[in-house]
Amino acid sequence: MFWPYHHFENCVTLKRCIKQLSDLSCIPQETYNRYHNYHGALEHKLKGTKYNLDNLENLIQTTNIANISENLPYFMFKANLYIDGFFYNGGSALDILAREILALFNIQPNVHVYYNTAHLEISGLYPSEPLLARLTDPPWKDEFSNYRNAATHEVLLSTNINMNLSIQLSADVQSQSLKLPLPDDPRAAPSDRTFNTNPDALDYCTKTFKRLLRHINTIYGDIATRALANGRLPLP
């Protein structure tokens, strides 16, 4: 589904597990329905994340550096469109993951649900729950969330573009490399921005999407293992 970024195999494992428990009447219908609704939404958001990442990669790889100045505003519009879509969908996937997990614990919070809501709600009821260690913010999330939140009010990519043209003399072939830097502080005015931490937006987004998929896949694996061992849902 998300190759070449990740096989996401535990997604299939969890779906099979829940279907099996449902067939055995070992999961309440309401829990099953909530999981099914949220999981469908999460998969959609992840597909949207991949769609925008793939389109950003295609835009960068197919744009001729020699002619980019002829239509730079349109190029930057499309690049920012895909960057926005990447962060919007990826961030939404994390928030929906929290809803999906809470559904499998049969917890219905009376607040707006964001990613950290799952940890907050579960720790309040089950402070020794093993899954809590997985639900703490992964190291990459703060930077990702900062970009995602800023993208709702700011244009992340400015016209400050690093263009590297390298010559492969041995093969007598000219290759080009176009890099779009992400700002260190996305809320800074464009004229005050620096570009040291993530000088290549495509590289950052590719790595982050892999981390996002790996994070969700690990959580799915833990839940499936627990549910099969218990022979029922909801958890704990």
Salt bridges, closest charged atoms under 4 A:
ASP23 OD2 - LYS19 NZ 2.87
GLU43 OE2 - LYS15 NZ 3.00
GLU43 OE2 - HIS39 NE2 2.86
ASP54 OD2 - LYS50 NZ 2.74
ASP95 OD2 - ARG148 NH1 3.40
GLU100 OE2 - HIS39 ND1 2.84
GLU129 OE2 - ARG226 NH1 2.63
ASP203 OD2 - LYS207 NZ 3.31
ASP222 OD2 - ARG134 NE 2.56
